[in-house]
Amino acid sequence: MSVSDLVLELSDTIPDFPKPGIVFRDLTPVFANADAFTAIIDDLAARFAGKYDAVAGLEARGFLLAAALAYAGHVPLVAIRKEGKLPGEVLSETYDLEYGTATFEIHPGQIVSGSRVLIVDDVLATGGSAVAATRLVERAGYVVGGIGVVLELDGLGGRDRLAEYELYSIVTEAAE
């Protein structure tokens, strides 16, 4: 079975979460399957081979992907956290969600300036969190080496908002 088929078969669709009218795509069952998780990491690592010096994961599910990719590539891991989770000096970027706003933060100076950073997350929908992550990476003095996601929800504008970057999604599916 292909990695795309595994993702589609194992993921869950949760209506009205976290708020009424939102359809949430839950990939935690995909990550709980060792074969599927390994296939995802192998796919992303192969797609971006030689194009990154560090991996940044978006809180929270992006951390799972980023940690495995950083380990597989023997490169640094950069955490992009929700507001108020990092001590000390941080750069902040606020973005819109389908149901409100949120803020991401990053520690500047963790890796060498000019490093190519691969940004990873589980799902790309409207692109708000991914755009915020690209801005943080660039403001910290790094270069966006690419953006990798497991599932892209087509029709919500996320890809369009990230047109200047190399974006790869393992699975693209029409938004509900």
FENJODA-V154071 format. One record per pair of residues at least 12 apart in sequence whose C-alpha atoms are under 8 Angstrom apart, sorted by sequence separation. I is the first residue (numbers start at 1). J is the second residue. D is the distance in whole Angstrom. If there is no record, write none. Layout:
I|J|D, I|J|D
This chain:
13|25|5, 14|26|7, 55|67|8, 92|104|6, 93|105|6, 12|25|6, 13|26|6, 92|105|4, 11|25|7, 12|26|5, 55|69|7, 91|105|5, 92|106|7, 119|133|7, 11|26|6, 12|27|7, 55|70|6, 90|105|6, 91|106|5, 119|134|8, 11|27|5, 54|70|7, 63|79|7, 90|106|5, 91|107|6, 10|27|8, 11|28|7, 12|29|7, 90|107|5, 91|108|7, 152|169|6, 11|29|6, 89|107|6, 90|108|6, 147|165|7, 149|167|8, 151|169|6, 152|170|8, 154|172|6, 10|29|6, 11|30|6, 83|102|8, 86|105|7, 88|107|8, 89|108|7, 146|165|6, 147|166|6, 148|167|6, 149|168|6, 150|169|5, 151|170|6, 152|171|6, 153|172|6, 154|173|6, 155|174|6, 156|175|7, 7|27|8, 10|30|5, 55|75|7, 57|77|8, 59|79|7, 82|102|8, 83|103|5, 86|106|8, 117|137|7, 145|165|8, 146|166|5, 147|167|5, 148|168|5, 149|169|5, 150|170|5, 151|171|5, 152|172|5, 153|173|5, 154|174|5, 155|175|6, 54|75|5, 55|76|6, 56|77|6, 57|78|7, 58|79|7, 59|80|6, 60|81|8, 82|103|6, 83|104|5, 84|105|8, 86|107|8, 144|165|7, 145|166|8, 146|167|6, 147|168|6, 148|169|6, 149|170|7, 150|171|6, 151|172|6, 152|173|6, 153|174|6, 154|175|6, 53|75|6, 54|76|5, 55|77|5, 56|78|4, 57|79|6, 58|80|5, 59|81|5, 82|104|5, 83|105|6, 146|168|8, 151|173|7, 153|175|5, 7|30|6, 53|76|7, 54|77|6, 55|78|6, 56|79|6, 57|80|6, 58|81|7, 59|82|6, 81|104|5, 82|105|6, 6|30|7, 41|65|7, 45|69|6, 54|78|7, 56|80|7, 80|104|6, 81|105|5, 44|69|8, 80|105|6, 81|106|6, 104|129|8, 117|142|7, 119|144|7, 124|149|7, 80|106|5, 116|142|6, 117|143|6, 118|144|6, 119|145|8, 123|149|6, 41|68|7, 45|72|8, 79|106|7, 113|140|8, 114|141|6, 115|142|5, 116|143|5, 117|144|5, 118|145|5, 119|146|6, 120|147|6, 121|148|7, 122|149|5, 123|150|6, 124|151|6, 125|152|6, 41|69|6, 45|73|7, 78|106|8, 98|126|7, 104|132|7, 113|141|5, 114|142|4, 115|143|6, 116|144|6, 117|145|5, 118|146|5, 119|147|5, 120|148|5, 121|149|5, 122|150|5, 123|151|5, 124|152|5, 125|153|5, 7|36|7, 97|126|8, 104|133|7, 113|142|6, 114|143|6, 116|145|5, 117|146|7, 118|147|6, 119|148|6, 120|149|6, 121|150|7, 122|151|6, 123|152|6, 124|153|6, 125|154|7, 6|36|6, 106|136|7, 112|142|8, 118|148|7, 123|153|7, 126|156|5, 127|157|7, 128|158|7, 131|161|7, 97|128|6, 105|136|7, 106|137|8, 109|140|7, 125|156|6, 126|157|5, 127|158|4, 131|162|7, 78|110|8, 96|128|6, 97|129|8, 108|140|5, 109|141|8, 125|157|7, 126|158|4, 127|159|7, 130|162|8, 3|36|6, 95|128|6, 96|129|8, 107|140|8, 108|141|8, 125|158|5, 95|129|6, 106|140|8, 124|158|6, 127|161|6, 76|111|8, 124|159|8, 127|162|7, 3|39|6, 3|40|7, 95|132|6, 94|132|7, 93|132|6, 93|133|8, 93|135|7, 93|136|7, 92|136|7, 91|136|7, 91|139|8, 91|140|7, 66|119|8, 80|133|7, 66|120|6, 65|120|7, 66|121|8, 65|121|7, 65|122|8, 62|120|6, 63|121|8, 62|121|4, 61|121|7, 62|122|6, 54|115|7, 56|117|6, 58|119|8, 61|122|6, 53|115|6, 54|116|6, 55|117|5, 56|118|6, 57|119|6, 58|120|7, 52|115|8, 53|116|5, 54|117|5, 55|118|5, 56|119|5, 57|120|5, 58|121|6, 52|116|5, 53|117|6, 54|118|6, 55|119|6, 56|120|6, 57|121|6, 51|116|7, 52|117|5, 53|118|8, 55|120|7, 52|118|6, 51|118|8, 48|118|8, 58|129|8, 58|133|7, 22|98|8, 22|99|8, 19|99|7, 52|145|5, 51|145|6, 52|146|8, 27|122|7, 51|146|8, 25|123|8, 48|146|7, 44|148|7, 40|150|7, 47|168|8, 44|170|8, 43|170|8, 40|170|8, 7|150|8, 23|176|7, 8|171|8, 7|171|8, 4|170|6, 3|170|8, 4|171|6
